Amino acid sequence: MATVKTTPKTLTEQVAGYALDLDYGAVPGEAVDRTKQLFLDFLGVAMGGRVLAPSGAAMVRGVEGVLSGAQGPCTVVGERGGYPPHFAALLNCAFANAMDF
């Protein structure tokens, strides 16, 4: 009988698995409230970075140049269209970092 060799999960796969298996009801209320506060903070600084920081418009132009019209399912703060996940992450992080207080 042949044995099946499995490769160990990467750290990213482990974290993603944890998040997927997480039961919202098991998360303490304080953690949920703090997460909501931090998310609102992110939205505020990211919107500021998109609208007020000179780098915001430049980042969008750069990403749109690479995309060549491609779209994706992910949301970017201050943008209407959807972006592929890796570009949405890049833009959201760049916007938030531009006005990071």
Backbone as a ProteinNet text record, in pm:
[ID]
protein_1_A
[PRIMARY]
MATVKTTPKTLTEQVAGYALDLDYGAVPGEAVDRTKQLFLDFLGVAMGGRVLAPSGAAMVRGVEGVLSGAQGPCTVVGERGGYPPHFAALLNCAFANAMDF
[TERTIARY]
82.5	0	87.7	61.3	140.9	95	190.7	156	147.2	53.6	36	111.5	202.3	281.1	212.4	181.3	119.6	221.7	209.9	300.3	238.2	319.1	265.1	205.1	103.2	39.4	132.8	129	206.7	139.3	209.8	153.6	29.6	35.9	-78.6	-199.7	-179.1	-289.5	-345.8	-259.4	-304.8	-389.5	-343	-417.3	-551	-550.3	-674.6	-771.7	-721.8	-807	-867.4	-787.5	-838	-950.8	-929.2	-1030.6	-1158.3	-1144.1	-1261.3	-1340.5	-1271.1	-1337.2	-1387.1	-1354.8	-1390.2	-1541.2	-1594	-1736.4	-1755.3	-1826.6	-1846.7	-1904.5	-1993.1	-2053.6	-1954.5	-1841.5	-1740.9	-1643.7	-1651.6	-1560.9	-1615.6	-1533.8	-1581.7	-1632.8	-1736.8	-1796.9	-1698.8	-1604.3	-1504.2	-1417.8	-1385	-1302.9	-1380.1	-1508.9	-1592.9	-1602.6	-1627.7	-1638.9	-1508.7	-1397.5	-1267	-1236.3	-1271.1	-1249.4	-1330	-1452.3	-1535.7	-1472.3	-1420.3	-1355	-1232.6	-1152.5	-1031.8	-1064.4	-1171.6	-1210.9	-1258.2	-1333.4	-1374.4	-1253.5	-1154.8	-1031.2	-962.5	-953.6	-894.3	-968.2	-1102.5	-1180.6	-1152.8	-1144.3	-1118.3	-983.5	-878.5	-745.6	-729.2	-792.6	-782.4	-855.6	-973.6	-1046	-967.2	-909.1	-824	-706	-644.3	-531.5	-571	-690.4	-737.2	-767.8	-830.8	-880.8	-778.5	-710.1	-625.7	-478	-426.8	-283.3	-252.5	-150.8	-114.6	-82.7	-35.5	-0.5	-123.4	-241.9	-362	-397.6	-409.6	-444.3	-334	-210.2	-99	-102.1	-133.9	-143.1	-254.4	-369.9	-481.5	-442.5	-382.5	-339.7	-240.3	-147	-47.5	-109.8	-198.3	-263.5	-354.3	-429.9	-518.3	-438.3	-318.3	-232.2	-190.3	-163.5	-123.6	-244.2	-360.7	-481.1	-529.6	-510.4	-558	-705.7	-787.4	-931.5	-981.1	-892.2	-934.9	-1004	-1100.9	-1172.3	-1166.6	-1210.6	-1212.6	-1323.5	-1331.6	-1441.3	-1416.2	-1300.9	-1263.1	-1285.7	-1318.3	-1349.5	-1223.9	-1215.9	-1110	-1177.7	-1129.2	-1186.6	-1186.4	-1304.2	-1315.2	-1327.4	-1330.7	-1340.7	-1471.1	-1527	-1653.4	-1634.1	-1536.7	-1518.2	-1451.2	-1463	-1395.8	-1255.8	-1168.7	-1028.9	-991.2	-892.3	-837.8	-782.4	-785.8	-747.5	-612.4	-510.3	-377.4	-367.5	-439.6	-437.5	-525.1	-636.1	-720.2	-641.5	-569.3	-488.4	-381.4	-316.2	-212.6	-269.1	-380.8	-438.7	-491.1	-565	-617.8	-505.6	-400.9	-287.6	-215.7	-197	-129.6	-210.8	-343.7	-429.1	-421.9	-435.7	-433.6	-299.1	-193	-58.8	-29.3	-90.9	-65.6	-107.8	-210.6	-262.4	-254	-162.5	-152.9	-111.7	-204.7	-176.3	-132.5
-117.1	0	124.5	217	338.1	440.9	510.6	617.3	748.2	829.9	960.5	1062.5	1129.8	1231.6	1366.4	1430.7	1562.5	1667.9	1781.2	1890.3	1971.1	2017.5	2096.8	2227.7	2274.2	2399.2	2516.6	2612.4	2734	2815.7	2913.2	3000.8	3072.8	3115.5	3183.3	3091.3	2966.8	2870.8	2844.8	2840.2	2818.8	2936.5	3058.9	3177.2	3186.4	3159.6	3162.6	3056.5	2937.6	2832.2	2870.8	2933.7	2980.4	3080.5	3176.7	3279.9	3219	3123.7	3060.4	2977.5	2918.7	2833.2	2910	3039	3118.2	3135.8	3110.1	3127.7	3267.2	3352.8	3491.1	3497.3	3406	3404.3	3375	3315.4	3282.4	3397.4	3502.6	3616.4	3706.3	3740.8	3827.5	3961.4	4012.9	4139.2	4254.2	4257.1	4363.6	4360	4241.6	4227.5	4273.3	4241.3	4285	4437.5	4497.8	4643.3	4711.6	4661.7	4722	4707	4593.8	4572.3	4671.8	4697.5	4796.2	4935.1	4972.1	5102	5113.6	5008	5010	5013.3	4945.7	4947.8	5087.9	5154.2	5291.2	5383.8	5362.7	5439.8	5416.6	5290.2	5258	5330.6	5324.1	5389	5539.2	5601	5744.6	5782	5714.4	5749.6	5707.1	5595.6	5551.7	5648.1	5694.2	5791.6	5922.2	5963.6	6081.9	6063.5	5947.5	5919.2	5916.7	5868.3	5862	6001	6083.5	6213.2	6325.5	6326.1	6441	6424.1	6304.5	6284	6281.2	6353.4	6351	6210.5	6126.7	5990.9	5906.2	5942.4	5863.5	5852.5	5965.6	5965.4	5899.6	5922.3	5861.1	5709.3	5659.1	5513.8	5454.3	5520.3	5470.4	5468.8	5574.9	5579.6	5468.5	5446.7	5341.6	5203.6	5174.4	5042.8	5026.1	5129.9	5119.5	5099.1	5155.3	5132.6	4988.3	4925.4	4784.2	4693.9	4731.6	4649.4	4640.6	4745.1	4749.5	4714.5	4767.9	4746.1	4624.2	4542.1	4422.3	4465.9	4386	4413.8	4292	4310	4200.2	4221	4130.7	4134.4	4219.2	4282	4346	4496.4	4548.8	4689.7	4768.2	4887.9	4982	5107.6	5158.4	5276.8	5393.1	5452.8	5569.4	5538.9	5412.7	5373.9	5299.1	5313.3	5247.4	5106.5	5086.5	4956.6	4855.8	4729.1	4623.7	4599.4	4554.6	4529.8	4385.8	4330.7	4201.4	4213.3	4105.3	4112.2	4177	4141.2	4194.4	4344.6	4394.2	4537.7	4613.5	4553.3	4616.3	4630	4526	4531.4	4639.3	4647.6	4748.8	4889.3	4916.2	5050.4	5084	4992.9	5019.9	5047	4970.3	4990.9	5122.2	5152.2	5277.5	5397.5	5392	5503	5521.1	5412.5	5420.3	5468.8	5427.6	5466.8	5613.3	5665.2	5803.6	5902.5	5868	5957	5889.8	5798.2	5721.7	5812.7	5830.9	5915.8	5832.5
0	0	0	-92	-104.7	-1.7	52.7	145.9	69.4	109.7	47.1	129.4	63.4	131.7	112.6	222.5	214.2	252.1	189.1	223	336.4	428	538.6	485.8	553.1	513.3	542.1	451.7	473.8	583.6	634.3	737.3	683.1	559.1	497.9	493	455.4	451.1	590.5	690	827.3	876.5	848.9	892.8	819.3	689.1	611.6	662.4	692.6	746.6	879.7	964.1	1094	1073.8	982.7	958.6	901.4	812.8	752.2	852.9	947.5	1046.7	1169.2	1177	1294.1	1303.9	1421.8	1449.2	1507.5	1436.5	1479.2	1620.5	1654.2	1786.2	1898.1	1864.1	1964.9	1991	1911.7	1928.4	2039.3	2137.4	2246.3	2192.8	2255.1	2213.7	2210	2306	2309.4	2184.5	2138.4	2017.6	1894.2	1889	1776.7	1776	1891.4	1900	1859.9	1908.4	1875.5	1727	1669.2	1526.5	1444.4	1485.5	1416.2	1424	1542.1	1558.2	1467.7	1465.2	1383.3	1235	1195	1054.2	1014.1	1100.8	1071.7	1061.3	1146.6	1139.6	1005.3	963.7	833.6	721.7	722.7	616.7	611.6	727.9	732.8	674.5	717.7	666.8	521	481.7	342.1	249.1	289.4	207	198.3	309.8	306.5	213.5	218.3	130.4	-16	-43.4	-181.9	-235.5	-153	-199.1	-179.5	-66.6	-31.2	-65.2	-57.6	-80	-230.3	-273.6	-415.1	-466.7	-378.8	-421.5	-454.4	-401.6	-424.6	-571.3	-637.9	-780.6	-863	-826.1	-899.8	-887.8	-770.3	-751.5	-837.2	-839.7	-920.5	-1068	-1116.2	-1256.7	-1287.6	-1197.6	-1219.5	-1224.9	-1132	-1130	-1251.8	-1285.7	-1401.8	-1529.8	-1536.8	-1653.5	-1665.7	-1555.1	-1555.4	-1582.3	-1531.5	-1546.2	-1690.3	-1766.1	-1905	-1914.5	-1825.8	-1829.5	-1754.2	-1702.9	-1628.1	-1499	-1456.8	-1333	-1243	-1120.5	-1024.9	-923.8	-825.4	-728.9	-604.6	-595	-468.4	-469.6	-352	-333.2	-296.5	-353.3	-318.7	-265.4	-153.6	-90.7	-190.2	-210.2	-296.8	-444.7	-481.8	-622.2	-647	-766.2	-798.8	-852.4	-936.2	-1000.1	-908.5	-946.4	-871.7	-925.7	-840	-875.3	-842.1	-911.8	-870.8	-728.4	-651.7	-509.4	-481.6	-556.3	-525.4	-553	-653.8	-679.6	-580.3	-537.8	-435.6	-305.6	-268.6	-146.3	-157.4	-271.7	-293.1	-278.2	-346.3	-340.4	-201.3	-139.7	-5.9	93.3	86.3	178.6	148.9	20.9	-15.1	30.6	10.5	53.5	204.7	278.5	424	476.4	412.3	455.7	423.8	318	278.1	385.6	462	565.8	703.4	720	843.3	959	1049.2	1164.6	1282.4
[MASK]
+++++++++++++++++++++++++++++++++++++++++++++++++++++++++++++++++++++++++++++++++++++++++++++++++++++

